[in-house]
């Protein structure tokens, strides 16, 4: 018979419940303002970046078959045909700058 009380836990019960809450909030396809986890792909901010002007999530569009080039794009209001892009920016340069900031922050 299986018992959960055979060994002491690595984290306390409250921390476990807090982690479960974060995992639920990170699930995709939740309401727009919920936390989100990153998705696959080379881009660091996939599924995490929101355009400040309109508040919509920015999508990643890969330019080559190997995925080495990509852009973050806010497609504006997709419901209106021909509305065009709200904004699009090169992703490689943005991700490089972000990675440097993260490495600097954790190395201090």
C-alpha positions, 0 to 999 in steps of 0.5 A: 500500500502506498503512503505519502508519509514515508519520507519528509517533504522537501518543501512545506505544505503551504509552499506546495499549495502556493506552487500549485496556484502558480502552475494553474495561473501559468496555464495557457488559454486563460483570461488575458491578464493572467500570468502566462508561461513561456511557450516553445521556440527560440524567442525568450518572450513567447507568450509573455510580452504585451504591447503597451499601447493597446495591451494586446499580447505580442506574437512571435513570427519566425522568418526562416525555416530554421527559426533563427530570425523572428519578430515580435508582432502585435497584430492589432484587432484581428477581428477587423480585416485589413486593420494591419499590424499595430507594431512589429519589432526584431526579436533577436536584438530584444532577446539579446538585450534581455538576456544580458540584463538577466545575467547581470542581475543574477551575477551580482 
